[in-house]
Amino acid sequence: MGYFLPHEGTNDVAWGLIAFESLAAYESYRARLKADEEGCRNFAMAHQRRLILKEERTFVEAVSGTLGVAPWPGEDAS
C-alpha cells in the first residue's frame, strides 16, 4: 500500500504497509520471499548496513467504507 517516512518528530521510525487477501496469502508470500535469492541478498544487505534495527508486525483490518473498501450491506459509511 505504501511506505511512510517521518516528517516531524521521531526520525528513526518508518512504516511499510502491505495488504493481502488473507493470512494464508501473507504466509505464502513470506515463504516465497524467504526462498527468493534476490530477496535474501536484499535482506542481508539491509542487516549488514543496519537499515532495519527492529521489525514489528501488526495485523489490522480496514475499516468498512474506507480505503476503497465498500461498506457492509446496510451499513452507513459515514
Contacts in CASP RR format, 6 or more apart in sequence:
PFRMAT RR
TARGET T0000
AUTHOR 0000-0000-0000
METHOD contacts of the structure
MODEL  1
MGYFLPHEGTNDVAWGLIAFESLAAYESYRARLKADEEGCRNFAMAHQRR
LILKEERTFVEAVSGTLGVAPWPGEDAS
1 16 0 8 1.000
1 17 0 8 1.000
1 18 0 8 1.000
1 19 0 8 1.000
2 16 0 8 1.000
2 17 0 8 1.000
2 18 0 8 1.000
3 14 0 8 1.000
3 15 0 8 1.000
3 16 0 8 1.000
3 17 0 8 1.000
4 14 0 8 1.000
4 15 0 8 1.000
4 16 0 8 1.000
4 17 0 8 1.000
5 14 0 8 1.000
6 12 0 8 1.000
6 13 0 8 1.000
6 14 0 8 1.000
12 53 0 8 1.000
20 26 0 8 1.000
20 29 0 8 1.000
23 59 0 8 1.000
33 39 0 8 1.000
34 40 0 8 1.000
45 51 0 8 1.000
46 52 0 8 1.000
62 68 0 8 1.000
62 69 0 8 1.000
63 69 0 8 1.000
64 70 0 8 1.000
64 71 0 8 1.000
64 72 0 8 1.000
64 75 0 8 1.000
64 77 0 8 1.000
65 71 0 8 1.000
65 75 0 8 1.000
65 77 0 8 1.000
66 77 0 8 1.000
71 77 0 8 1.000
END
